[in-house]
C-alpha cells in the first residue's frame, strides 16, 4: 500500500517474492501504482488511457472499478486535474457530525449550535 521507494530492503524482497509467479497480482500492483502517480501528479488527463489498459488486461477485480468510473468519466477526470480540494469542508462536516452524535438524546439544537460554533 505504500510507495515502493519507502519500503525497507526486507519488505522489498518480501514484495518481490509475493509477486513472483502471480502475474495477475503483479499487473494489479502496477495499475494501482500508476493510479497513485496520476492522483499525486494531478494528471486526470491520463485516466481514460489507464482505464483502457485495465480493460485490456482482463483483470475482473478491477473491471467493477472501471465501470463505476465510466459512469461519470468527465467528473472523475476533472477531479484529479485540479489543485482544489474539498478536504477542509469535509473535515468540518465530519466534526459537526461527531458533535451531533455525542449529544444524541441529551441535547437540543441550540446546544449543538453552541458546541459547533464554540468548540475549537
SVG drawing of the C-alpha trace seen along z (x, -y; Angstrom):
<svg xmlns="http://www.w3.org/2000/svg" viewBox="-34 -30 52 49">
<polyline fill="none" stroke="black" stroke-width="0.4" points="0.0,0.0 3.0,-2.3 5.3,-3.8 7.9,-1.2 10.6,-3.7 9.7,-3.9 10.0,-0.1 12.7,1.3 15.1,3.8 13.4,6.7 9.9,5.5 11.0,5.0 12.3,8.6 9.1,9.9 7.0,8.0 9.1,9.4 8.6,12.9 4.9,12.4 4.6,11.1 6.8,13.8 4.7,16.4 1.5,14.4 1.2,12.3 -2.3,11.1 -1.1,9.7 1.9,8.1 -0.4,6.5 -2.8,5.1 0.2,3.7 1.4,1.8 -2.1,0.5 -2.5,-0.7 0.9,-2.4 0.0,-4.1 -3.2,-5.3 -1.5,-6.6 1.0,-8.5 -1.8,-10.1 -3.5,-11.3 -0.3,-12.6 0.8,-14.4 -2.8,-15.7 -2.8,-14.1 -6.5,-13.3 -6.0,-13.5 -4.3,-10.1 -7.3,-8.4 -9.1,-7.3 -5.9,-5.6 -5.4,-4.0 -8.9,-2.6 -8.4,-1.2 -5.2,0.6 -7.1,2.2 -9.9,3.4 -7.3,4.8 -5.5,6.7 -8.7,8.7 -8.5,8.2 -12.1,8.8 -11.2,7.5 -10.7,4.0 -13.4,4.1 -16.1,3.1 -13.9,0.1 -13.7,-0.9 -17.4,-0.5 -18.1,-2.8 -15.6,-5.4 -17.1,-5.2 -20.5,-6.4 -19.3,-9.9 -15.9,-10.0 -15.9,-13.8 -16.2,-14.5 -13.8,-11.7 -11.2,-13.1 -11.6,-16.7 -11.2,-15.7 -7.5,-14.9 -6.8,-17.5 -7.4,-20.5 -5.4,-21.6 -8.5,-22.4 -9.6,-20.1 -12.8,-19.8 -10.8,-18.4 -11.3,-21.4 -15.1,-21.3 -15.2,-17.6 -13.3,-17.9 -15.7,-20.4 -18.7,-18.3 -17.1,-15.3 -16.5,-17.4 -20.1,-18.6 -21.4,-15.0 -19.2,-13.9 -20.5,-16.7 -24.1,-15.8 -23.6,-12.2 -22.0,-13.0 -25.1,-14.9 -27.7,-12.5 -30.6,-12.0 -29.3,-14.6 -29.1,-17.9 -31.2,-20.1 -30.4,-22.1 -29.4,-25.2 -26.8,-23.3 -25.5,-21.7 -25.2,-25.1 -23.2,-26.4 -20.9,-23.4 -20.2,-23.7 -19.5,-27.4 -17.5,-27.5 -15.5,-24.2 -12.1,-24.8"/>
</svg>
